[in-house]
């Protein structure tokens, strides 16, 4: 377990990404064509996402998702929530530079260029939905003409908002969420995905394949893991460097009926999605204490401002505490009530006098019906902690 110090602790692409603007109309005539760009990240092959120029900022469009990179001056743009930056310069109508991921060790940079998106055309008709069992998880794929929107759900979370194209039976879907740069591609042969690959930035690549999933059956459920019977007591270091302990006595001292512990990392996009849900639900449950317990790639006091930034950007009304190193083993030791932590995030719902309910992984809003299931589960658990549910 982490030991706390005393009291501290490129040419323009043509007609490729018109489908990525909004889900109802793939190419909105209300947006000037010169405002839309394709961001080409220097992976092999390139990972491409749609970007929009809004005033002095860049806005990433991952299907329905919008990520605003705020202009800091001198062609430097801040990546929200996860830190990092885009830095570059204009060369005629093209912007050239790189993305720096500040959450990875060393100087992790990926070349980046943005080129105007020309000859926009709308897609028409309704979307068709298909599901595939793949080597990375359950692929939910929506298609309209050659435009596709997707996510991949795994037992520990989802790949969030993916978007791309299907041309001549070749499927390509991409995303840049601020912390991760993903590219999936495969050839569709009948009911199979073959000869595919999955790229994560410039540091990881593996094969990708799948088969069309059968219709029917249960597709979405909240993940649960077993309680080991230990007493729930946890500690962490707040952004001021003070050690904070939460147990039954601490809950009684603040007159709270229950405790929600969000085991997470500020580097984790699924954790961000879950934290946003908790922040939305928390005001309706003032008698429940919330706390985020962060496990980070760095554990010295230099990480504390990062925790404060995460708390501020997601508008969390509770503490984000440093629990230790980003390790499932260390997280389990710190939490105490599980023999292992299966995923980040893991969320504990506990009322004194009852066994904690331990939720693992998270299906975010990109999963659509999966997120509906997750939200209903969270709402029911919070009602239980508040004494307003018959489902104990």
Residue pairs with C-beta under 8 A, 6 or more apart in sequence:
1 324
1 330
1 333
1 334
2 299
2 322
2 323
2 324
2 325
2 330
2 334
4 235
4 237
4 243
5 301
7 241
7 242
7 243
8 237
8 241
8 301
9 236
9 237
9 238
9 241
9 242
9 243
9 301
9 304
9 322
10 40
10 46
10 94
10 113
10 115
11 115
12 38
12 93
12 94
12 115
12 116
12 117
12 118
13 38
13 40
13 48
13 115
13 117
13 118
14 118
14 119
15 118
15 119
15 120
15 121
16 38
16 48
16 117
16 165
17 36
17 38
17 48
17 49
17 50
17 117
17 165
18 26
18 27
18 117
18 120
18 121
18 122
18 123
18 147
19 26
19 27
19 123
19 144
19 145
19 146
19 147
19 148
19 163
19 165
20 26
20 49
20 50
20 61
20 62
20 63
20 147
20 163
21 27
21 28
21 31
21 36
21 50
21 61
22 28
22 64
23 63
23 64
23 149
25 122
26 122
26 123
26 144
26 147
27 120
27 121
27 122
27 123
31 52
33 116
33 117
33 118
33 120
34 53
34 116
35 52
35 53
35 54
36 50
36 51
36 52
36 53
36 116
36 117
36 120
37 50
37 51
37 52
37 53
37 95
37 114
37 115
37 116
37 117
38 48
38 49
38 50
38 51
38 114
38 115
38 117
39 48
39 49
39 50
39 51
39 60
39 112
39 113
39 114
39 176
40 46
40 47
40 48
40 112
40 113
40 114
40 115
41 47
41 48
41 49
41 99
41 110
41 111
41 112
41 176
41 181
42 98
42 110
42 111
42 112
42 202
43 110
43 181
43 183
43 199
43 201
43 202
44 199
44 202
45 183
45 185
45 199
46 183
47 174
47 176
47 181
47 182
47 183
47 199
48 174
49 60
49 61
49 62
49 163
49 174
49 175
49 176
50 60
50 61
50 117
50 163
51 58
51 59
51 60
51 61
51 114
52 58
52 59
52 61
53 59
54 68
55 71
56 71
57 68
57 69
57 70
57 71
57 77
58 68
58 69
58 71
58 77
58 86
58 114
59 66
59 67
59 68
59 69
60 66
60 67
60 69
60 176
60 178
61 163
62 160
62 161
62 162
62 163
62 175
62 176
62 177
63 149
63 161
63 162
63 163
63 366
64 149
64 161
64 366
65 160
65 161
65 177
65 366
67 79
67 80
67 176
67 177
67 178
68 80
69 77
69 78
69 79
69 80
69 86
70 77
70 78
70 80
71 77
72 78
72 85
75 87
75 88
75 89
75 90
75 95
75 97
76 85
76 86
76 87
77 85
77 86
77 87
78 84
78 85
79 85
79 86
79 99
79 178
80 178
80 313
81 178
81 179
81 266
81 272
81 310
81 313
81 314
82 101
82 102
82 103
82 177
82 178
82 179
82 266
82 267
82 269
82 272
83 102
83 103
83 306
83 309
84 99
84 100
84 101
84 102
84 103
84 178
84 179
85 99
85 100
85 102
86 97
86 98
86 99
86 100
86 112
87 97
87 98
87 100
88 95
88 96
88 97
88 98
88 112
89 95
89 96
89 97
93 115
93 116
94 113
94 114
94 115
94 116
95 113
95 114
96 112
96 113
96 114
97 111
97 112
97 113
98 109
98 110
98 111
98 112
99 109
99 110
99 112
99 176
99 181
100 107
100 108
100 109
101 108
101 109
101 110
101 179
101 201
103 179
103 266
103 267
103 297
104 297
105 297
108 201
108 203
110 181
110 201
110 202
123 144
123 145
123 146
123 147
124 144
124 145
125 144
125 145
126 144
127 142
127 143
127 144
127 149
128 142
128 143
128 144
129 140
129 141
129 142
129 143
130 141
130 143
130 212
131 138
131 139
131 140
131 141
131 212
131 213
131 219
132 138
132 139
132 141
132 193
132 210
132 211
132 212
132 213
133 139
133 210
133 211
133 212
133 213
134 152
134 193
134 208
134 209
134 210
135 198
135 206
135 207
135 208
135 209
135 210
136 152
136 154
136 159
136 184
136 198
136 208
137 152
137 153
137 154
137 155
137 158
137 159
138 152
138 153
138 154
138 213
138 219
139 150
139 151
139 152
139 193
139 210
140 150
140 151
140 152
140 153
140 367
140 368
141 148
141 149
141 150
141 171
142 148
142 149
142 150
143 166
146 165
146 166
146 167
147 163
147 165
147 166
148 163
148 164
148 165
148 166
148 171
148 173
149 161
149 162
149 163
150 162
150 163
150 164
150 173
151 158
151 159
151 160
151 161
151 162
151 366
151 367
152 158
152 159
152 162
152 184
153 159
153 220
153 363
153 367
153 370
154 361
155 223
155 342
155 343
155 361
156 223
156 270
156 342
156 343
156 344
156 360
156 361
157 270
157 343
157 345
157 361
157 362
157 363
157 364
158 270
158 362
158 363
158 364
158 366
158 367
158 370
159 175
159 182
159 366
160 175
160 177
160 269
160 270
160 273
160 364
160 366
161 175
161 177
161 366
162 173
162 174
162 175
162 182
162 184
162 366
163 173
163 174
163 175
164 171
164 172
164 173
164 174
165 171
165 172
166 172
166 188
169 187
169 188
169 189
170 185
170 186
170 187
170 188
171 184
171 185
171 186
171 187
171 188
171 193
171 196
172 183
172 184
172 185
173 183
173 184
173 185
174 182
174 183
174 184
175 181
175 182
176 182
177 269
178 269
179 267
179 268
179 269
180 200
180 201
180 269
181 199
181 200
181 201
182 198
182 199
182 200
183 197
183 198
183 199
184 196
184 197
184 198
184 199
184 208
185 196
185 197
185 208
186 193
186 194
186 195
186 196
186 197
186 208
186 209
186 210
187 193
187 194
187 195
187 196
191 211
191 212
192 209
192 210
192 211
192 212
193 208
193 209
193 210
193 211
194 209
195 209
196 207
196 208
196 209
196 210
197 205
197 206
197 207
197 208
198 205
198 206
198 207
198 208
199 205
219 369
219 370
220 363
220 367
220 369
220 370
220 372
220 373
221 373
222 359
222 373
222 374
222 377
223 342
223 343
223 359
223 360
223 361
224 357
224 358
224 359
224 360
225 338
225 342
225 346
225 358
225 360
226 338
226 339
226 358
227 337
227 338
227 355
227 356
227 358
228 337
228 338
228 339
229 337
230 336
230 337
231 247
231 336
231 337
232 247
232 248
232 259
232 336
232 337
232 348
232 350
232 356
233 245
233 246
233 247
233 336
234 245
234 246
234 247
234 261
234 291
234 293
234 323
234 334
234 335
234 336
235 243
235 244
235 245
235 246
235 321
235 334
236 243
236 244
236 291
236 293
236 294
236 319
236 321
236 322
236 323
236 334
237 243
237 244
237 304
237 321
237 322
238 244
238 319
238 320
238 321
238 322
239 304
239 305
239 307
239 308
239 311
239 319
239 320
240 304
241 301
241 304
244 291
244 319
244 321
246 259
246 261
246 289
246 291
248 352
251 257
251 258
251 259
251 289
251 352
252 352
254 289
255 287
256 287
256 288
256 289
257 287
257 288
257 351
257 385
257 386
257 387
258 287
258 288
258 289
258 349
258 350
258 351
258 352
258 384
258 385
258 386
259 288
259 289
259 290
259 291
259 348
259 349
259 350
259 351
259 385
260 278
260 288
260 289
260 290
260 291
260 347
260 348
260 349
260 350
260 381
260 382
260 385
261 291
261 292
261 293
261 335
261 347
261 348
261 350
262 271
262 274
262 275
262 278
262 290
262 291
262 292
262 293
262 345
262 347
263 293
263 295
263 323
263 331
263 335
263 341
263 344
263 345
263 346
263 347
263 348
264 271
264 274
264 275
264 292
264 293
264 294
264 295
264 344
264 345
265 271
265 294
265 295
265 296
265 297
265 326
265 344
266 294
266 296
266 306
266 307
266 309
266 310
266 320
267 296
267 297
267 326
268 344
268 345
269 364
270 343
270 344
270 345
270 361
270 362
270 364
271 344
271 345
271 362
272 314
273 362
273 364
273 365
274 345
274 347
274 362
274 364
275 292
275 314
275 316
275 345
276 314
277 374
277 375
277 378
278 290
278 316
278 347
278 378
279 314
279 315
279 316
279 317
281 378
281 379
281 382
282 288
282 290
282 317
282 318
283 317
284 382
285 382
285 383
285 385
285 386
287 385
287 386
288 382
288 385
288 386
289 318
290 316
290 317
290 318
291 318
291 319
291 321
292 311
292 316
292 318
292 319
292 320
292 321
293 321
293 323
293 331
293 334
293 335
294 307
294 310
294 320
294 321
294 322
294 323
295 323
295 324
295 325
295 326
295 327
295 330
295 331
295 334
295 344
296 303
296 306
296 307
296 322
296 324
296 325
296 326
297 325
297 326
299 322
299 324
299 325
303 322
304 322
307 320
307 321
307 322
308 320
310 316
310 320
311 319
311 320
323 330
323 331
323 334
324 330
324 331
324 334
326 344
328 340
328 341
328 342
328 343
328 344
329 340
329 341
331 341
331 344
331 346
332 338
332 339
332 340
332 341
335 341
335 346
335 348
337 348
337 356
337 358
338 346
338 358
341 360
342 360
342 361
343 360
343 361
345 361
345 362
346 358
346 359
346 360
346 361
347 358
347 359
347 360
347 362
347 378
348 356
348 357
348 358
348 359
349 356
349 357
349 358
349 359
349 381
349 382
349 384
349 385
350 356
350 357
350 385
351 384
351 385
354 392
357 381
359 377
359 378
359 381
362 374
363 370
363 371
363 373
363 374
364 371
364 374
365 371
380 389
380 391
383 389
384 391
384 392
